[in-house]
Amino acid sequence: MPIRFAQILFLPLLLALYPGLPGDETPPKSAPLSLGSPDVRLPLKEGSVRWAVIGDNGTGGGPEFDVATQMHQYWTKVKFDFVTMDGDNIYGGHSPHDFRIKFEKPYKALLDEGVKFYASLGNHDDPQIEINYKPYNLNGEHYYTFSKKNIDFFVLDSNYMTPQQLSWLEGKLKGSNAKWKIAYFHHPLYTCAKYHGPDVDLRNQLMPLFTKYGVNVVWSGHEHVYERIKPQQGIYFFLEGNSGELRYHNIRGACEFDQVGFDTDRTFMLVEVDGDHLYFQTVARSGATVDSGQLTLQNSKQK
C-alpha cells in the first residue's frame, strides 16, 4: 500500500482518538459559558467611539451562539454602536434559512438594540449574495468606507485585490482627514498561525499604501485564532478569526510576530477610541478576558 494512501486512511482514526490535535476544529474541552457581570476593561469615556469585532463567525453552531450571547452581555455595559466583521460571515449555504440560522438568530439581541454590522468578504462568503444583504451594510459593493466621528474605516475585499481596488483605496486614503484610519479585511498580512500563514503577496500590495497614507490599525481574520501582532512599520495589527470557527493549538510556539496569541477557545473583541487612545479587550466565549490594553495614536515620526 502506498505510504500516502495509508496516511489518508489512518488520519480519521487518529483524529477520533486524539480530538485535540493541532488544527482540529473542536478542542477536547472548553470552558463553560459564564454569564455573570461583564468584566469590562475599557474606560467607557463620554463621547468615545465603541465597537465590537468578530471574524470567521458564520457557522450557526453552538459556539457562535455562545459568543453572540456573551457579546450582548458586554453590550449592556459597553453599549457599543456597531460590529466590524473580518470575513467568512456565512459558511456553507447562503439561502435565507442560512442567514437566519448563521446571523439573524445568533445576533438577534444585538440587532434588536439597533447595533449595526459592517461586513468584509472572506473566502467562504458568496459575494454576489452578501453584498446585497442589507444587515451587512455592504450596499452592493465588494469594498467600501464608512466613518464614525474621528475614525475612517476602509473595508477591503482581500479575495481579489485588483488594480481598480488598489487605486480606489489610494484615493480614499489620500482624501481622508480622519485622526484614525482603520482598515480591515479577511486575509492576514502577518500571522503566527500555521494553517494558512501570512499572505505575503497581499502584504506587498497593501503595506506601501498603509505606510504612505498613515493607516493606524489593521484587522483581519482567516486564521481561526486570536492574535495581537507586534507593530509592523509603525502600524498596529490584530487578527480576530475565531468568533465561530476555531483551530485548536494552531499558533506556532516560536514566532517573531505575536505579542499575544490565543487558540483554545472562541473570542470577540471590544474596542474604544477616545482622542489619541485606542483601548481594546478580547473576551473568550466563556466570558474570560484573554487580552486587553491601550494603544496610542502614532505620529508622523513614528510612522
N, C-alpha and C positions, 0 to 999 in steps of 0.2 A: 504494500500500500504506500503511495507517495506520501512523503512527510507532510506536505501542505494539506492534503486531503485528510490525513489523520488529525491534524490540528483543528480543522474545521469541525470534525465530528466530536472531538474532545472538548471544545470550548463551551458548548451549552452545559455539559455535565460539570465543568469546572465552575461556571457561574452559579449553577444551582447549589453547589456545595459551599461556595465562598462568595456570598452575595455582596460583600463589601470590597470587592476588587476595585482598584483604581479605574475610573471611567464608567463604573456601573451607575445607572440612573437612580438607584434606591439604596441608601445606606442601610446597614443591618439594624440600626436603632436610631430613632430620632427623639429629641426631647419633646415632652408633652406640650401641647398648646396651652399657654397660660394667658388668661385674660384679666389679670389684676390691673392695678392702677399703672398707667403707662409711665415708664422711666424716661422722661423727656430730658435730653441733654442740651437742647437748643435754648438760646436766651429768650426767644419769643419777644423780640423788641417791637415796640409800636411802629407800624408803618413799614415793616420789613416785608420782603417777598419770600413766601414759603411754598415749597412744593415737595412732592414725593417722586421717587424714581423706581421703576421696575423694568425688568428685562427678561426675555425668554419665558414669558409667563403663561402663554395661552394654551394650557393643557386641558383645562376643565376637570382636573383631578383634585383630590383632597388637599394636597399641599398648597395648590394655588388658592383654594378657598380659605385655608388657614392664614396665608399671608394677607389676603384681602380683609379677613376679619381683624387681623392684627393692625392693618393699616387704618381701619375705621376706629379702632380703639385709640390709636395715637392721634387720629384726626380730632377726636373730641377735645384734646388739649392743644394740639398744634394749630388746628384749623387751616391746614394748607389748602390753597385755592385750586391747584391743578396737579397733574401727574404727567411726567415725561416717560415715554416708553422706548426702550432701546432695541426693539425689533423682536421678531418671532412672537407676534401678538396673538396668532392663531395657528396652532399645529393641526395638521390633518385637513379634514374637510372645511369648506367655507360656506356652508349653507346657512340660512337664517337660524336653524336649530343650533349649529356650531357657535354662532355669535352669541346666542342666548346662553349656552352652557359654559362657554370659554371666556366670555367677557361680561355680558349683562348681568348674569346671576352672581358671579363672584363679587363684582364691584357695585352691586345694586345699592348698598347702603351709602357708598360714596357718591354715586350718580344721583341718588335722591337728595343729597345735600348740595347738589349743584357743582360738584368737583368736575373739572374738565380734564380730559385725557388728550395728550398730543403724541401721536404715534410716529415712529420711524419704521421703515420697512426692513425686515430681515429675510434671510434666505428661505425660510419656511412660510413666508407670507405670500398671498396671492395679490399682487399689487393692483390688478385691474378691478378687483372687488373691493379691496380695503381702501383705496384712495377715494372711493365714493361712499364709504361707510361713515355717516355723519359723526357718530361719537368719537371717532379717531381724529377728527379735525384736520384731515389731510386736504380737504377741499378740492379733490380731483387732481392733486399734484403728487409727484414722487418725492419732491423736496420743497422746502418752504421755510419761511422765517416767521417768528412772532415775537412780540415784546411784552415785558412786564416791568413797568416803571424804569429802573436804570439798567435793565438787562435786555440784550438782544439774543434770542435763541436761533441757531442755524441748524435745521434738521435735514440731514442728508440721506440719500439713498446709496449706501455703500455697496449694493449688489452690482450697480452699473455706474461707475464713476466716469461718465462720458466727458468729452471736451466741453460740451454745452453746459453740463452741471458745474464743472470747474470754473468756467467763465462766469456763470451766474453767481457762484459763490464768491469769486473775487470782487465782482461788482457790489454785492451786498455787504461784504466785509469792509470794502473801501468806503462805502457810503454810511457806515454805522458810526454814530457818535455816542453810543451807549458806554457807560462806565465799565460794565461787564459784558464780555462776548463769550457765549457758551455754545459749543457745538455738541451734537450727539447723533449717533448713527450706530449701525449694528456691528460691523466687523472691527475688532480692536487693532489699533496701531502698535500697541505694546501689551504684552501679557506674559505671565509665567505659567499659564495653563498649558497642559500637554496635548490636549485632544486636537486642537486646530493650530494653536500658536499665533503669533502676530502676523498681520497682513502687511508685509514689507512693501509691496507694490503700492498699496493704498497709502502707507506712511510716506513714501517718496512723492506721491502726488499732493498730499494734503499739508504736510508739515511746512513746506515753503510758504504757503498761503497763511497758515496759522501763525507762524512766527512773524511774517511781514506785516500782518494787519492786527496783531495783538490779541489773538484768541487767548482767553484766560483759563478756561476749564473745558475738558472733553470727557464725555461719557460714551461708553459702548457696551455691547453685550456679547452674544455669540458663544463665548465660553461659559459653561453653566456653573460659574463660581462668582465670588466677590473678590475684587482686588482694589486696593488703593496703591497706585503706582507712583514711584518716585518722579518728581517733576522732570520732564524731558524738554530741554531747550527753554526752560522757564515756564512751561505750561503744566498745569495740574491735570492728572488723568485718573479716572475711575472706570472700573468695569463692574457693571451690575447685570449679571446674566443668569441668576438662579432664583428668580421670583416664582417659577413654576417647575422648571426642569432643574436637575442637579447632577453634576458628575462628581461623585464622592472621591475625595483624595486625588483630585486632578491637577493640583498645583505642584510644580516642581520644587523640591526642597532647597536647591541652591540656584538662585536666580537673581540677576542684578537689578530687576525692575521693581520688585514689590517692596512696599513699606508694610502693608498688611495684606494677608490673603486668608480667605475663609471658604472652605469647600466641604463642610459636613452638614449643612442644612440650607434651606431656602432663606432668602433675605429680601428686604426692600430698603430704600434709603429715604431719609428726611433731610431737606436742605433749606437753609435760611440765609438770605443775603440782606445785610444791613450796612449801607455805606461801603467802606473799603474792606469789609469782612464777610467771608462765607463760612457758615457753620454747617457741619454735616453730622449725621448719626445713622449708622447702619444697624438694622434690627432684624434678628433672626425670626423665623416662623414661630418659635417658642415664646418670643417676646424679649429675649435677652439681647442686650446691646453688644455687638461684636466689634464695633469701631466707632469712634467719634473724634471730632477735632475742629479746628478753626484754620482757615486759610486767609491770607492777606492779599489784597489786590496787588498784582505785580506792577512795578513802574517800568518806564521805557529802558532804564539802565539794566534792570534785572532781565529783561527780555531781549 
